């Protein structure tokens, strides 16, 4: 069975928090997947791909 693959980001912020998120290509800001709010103090992000989406 084939699954749709969705790419997202694991976002790291200066306060030690790690969140799943996405990046606005127009503003360059990172937003949390949980609530869509802007993530302040981002120091890095890694792409991830899920083999199952819900």
C-alpha positions as CSV (number, residue, x, y, z in Angstrom):
1,X,0.0,0.0,0.0
2,X,1.4,3.4,-0.9
3,X,1.1,6.4,1.5
4,X,1.2,10.1,0.7
5,X,4.4,11.6,1.9
6,X,4.2,15.0,3.6
7,X,7.3,17.0,4.3
8,X,7.5,19.2,7.4
9,X,10.1,20.7,9.7
10,X,11.4,20.0,13.2
11,X,12.1,23.5,14.5
12,X,14.6,24.2,17.3
13,X,14.4,27.5,19.2
14,X,16.9,29.3,21.5
15,X,14.9,28.4,24.6
16,X,15.5,24.7,24.0
17,X,12.0,23.9,22.6
18,X,11.6,21.5,19.7
19,X,8.4,21.8,17.7
20,X,6.9,20.4,14.4
21,X,6.3,23.3,12.1
22,X,6.5,24.9,8.7
23,X,8.1,28.0,7.1
24,X,6.3,30.8,5.4
25,X,8.1,31.2,2.0
26,X,7.0,34.9,1.8
27,X,8.2,36.1,5.2
28,X,10.7,33.4,6.1
29,X,9.1,33.0,9.6
30,X,8.6,29.5,11.1
31,X,5.1,28.6,12.5
32,X,4.1,25.8,14.8
33,X,2.0,23.0,13.4
34,X,0.0,22.7,16.6
35,X,-1.5,26.2,16.5
36,X,0.0,28.1,13.6
37,X,1.6,30.7,15.8
38,X,5.0,32.2,14.8
39,X,7.9,30.5,16.6
40,X,10.3,33.1,18.0
41,X,14.1,32.6,18.3
42,X,14.5,29.8,15.8
43,X,18.1,28.6,15.7
44,X,17.7,25.7,13.2
45,X,15.3,23.4,11.4
46,X,15.4,20.0,9.9
47,X,13.1,18.5,7.2
48,X,11.3,15.3,8.0
49,X,9.0,13.1,6.0
50,X,6.1,11.1,7.5
51,X,5.1,7.9,5.9
52,X,1.6,8.2,7.4
53,X,-0.5,11.3,7.6
54,X,-3.6,11.9,9.7
